[in-house]
Amino acid sequence: MDRQVRARYPVSGEALTDEDRLILKILRLYYERGLTQAQVAGRMGFSRPKVSKLMSEGMSRGLVKIEIAEPSGDFAALEISLEDRYDLREAVVVPSAEDRRVAEAAAGSACAALLSRLCTSETVLGLSWGVSVRALADATTRRAFTCKRVVPLLGGMGKAKPRLHSNQVCADLAAKLGAEYLQLAAPAVAASIETREELASMPGIAETLVEGAAADVAVAGIGGILPNSTLVEAGYFSLEEFLSFADRGVVGDVCCHFLDGSGAPRCPELSARILGITPEGLRAIPITIGIATGRDKAAGTAAVLRGGLMKSLVCDESLARALLEVPPVSEIRRL
């Protein structure tokens, strides 16, 4: 196997020890001649672990350098930094764009590609609502991946554009995949806790709530305390009321559950009115993917990841870099 070693760089021969020269020979056999470590071991009369150890020593001594290409548009280093910082299963970063709709479409396409690696014909896929999840449904091509059923993670009624509601998103994505889908004929936020309990016990609604909680994979948009929130557009809160949640320490939400900067829940009286999956239910789903774009969602996204509500993330470059700039939890003043 040719490992494509072409460039060489000078090292003073006077400074080389006998072990250095031995290591150089091993490195040439491996990188230039294409021998495997086992073949090098057999040729040199060493054990394979010793060959591996000497090769590692050669790298630490500067006898070999490995360069990885960094083509434009490659965000692997940024993705790894996000995974390390937030203990993620996987991060996928797409380019940002002056027109946010372009970035949203790119994130939707990347999320579809990720789902193609994760879903099988037996997968139950849960979806929330909003612009980012809508972008996933729009970007997914016919038969892009398989799943058994698509289910809403929260109610899908309100004043927001129908195409943003979870029921419509689920129906549209399922049609492209040739999968079954369920509907949740209820609002996302009930008028009271009592109303929520009454609705949740109704036939059809109860079964869909159970199915959503039992999903194998879930994709959810991540919101911030921002004027363009779907919660405001849907008419559940006035703009003034919604923005005032920041005064209570809220920085973002997922599936309508509010969180502070550390990822801890806020406004439990509102969570108790949600007709949809609970925070505990989200954490119990094996594979969860948050999807968001724009650096203005950094605080909310960081909170969702810190709270363990999403274990993977698809986002654009501007949000990814902003997430790495978010102060650690120890520096957040809890209100």
Steps between C-alpha positions, in 0.01 A plus 500: 500500500643837394442753776589787267806628689676744271638796693805474725649751742857519626607371842861526615662158475752591769222522758353158417536219752514134404138468606409798280651323201312182584175695524567671166542163335171379645328820384634461147386140480153599618443829318714467186495126434139457614564211739250440780618520859481120519719469188750751639510303825568175315774657287672668794455212744293709742156458647220705346443697825868598498474625141194705594682645801808592296285667233327708767841590642612606153210744479574647843867546401407680181629226270168483317224754448147430388311777326124494448351703218272789596288569193267797499167415655635217716386541861634176648720680754211723604269198532751316720537809721123515547481128577772536763360819654141376532559124523304436180455175316545690173510857372444594136585853385391661172604833347327817615345736247391862488150375420410289802260292293800366309667388823174345621468303177861381530441390859183318394688314228782409741249373753339281234843356417560430868163325530587284200783355710291456813156384392388154392173358373397442864582850630231716657602860429367784717490862382429831671395814313635828366713637219803272543299177510294624205830549314582134566173388343548732202863396440437126522476337158264212425613176664808676639487266798262249651301490820190320620300794629524877550333640812457853641672575830252772594163636400456660161225758520521877523519821296848439355534408134355147471810376320706567816282288726622156601199322348561648155876448517449134596247444221722661235815314602317167528361548148852539363626196688202277433457458875202497735429809709289601797326828582464675835170688478568734789668834566865505602414702811169449679319787670539337841646194668149359539428544130830335416416195713155472349630518143788260570257231612291514182518203257733575212688768689607266779628238257700755300661640816608148597634432152702824501657417836598158362673639189838356405627824345381855560573824316408828667549865422662715768357838588628812668322785671473681169227704329466249215423201724245251371333517842421867437393441141270219613325740736584321825672810636501868411838636397528703820406203716742269321797737520433550871600137562861622478440683828433160657832362383369323190741491203333247269264209453464163335156347441360803690689421822692803629858480630749730669861542392617193692241278334278481809121521448318827556127584511378152606144630510524548121663162437204343679272643227697354207321236294806315391812326612648587839866591563545161664347337195743679269798384705372141482491490119815319380589743221405868518605765248463873552493720191551878499673782312620849588727622778200665670397150611831425674377545857187292443687226316769481765230463766330215313830316454608556861166370619557176307179546302675464164797266455591607144490835323466628144576871470669761283852635544398827666304316769776242546763766564267692730439181700872470565497857635214442746636536857528181704222423744717606794494857368124519447321699763183316591205728535 
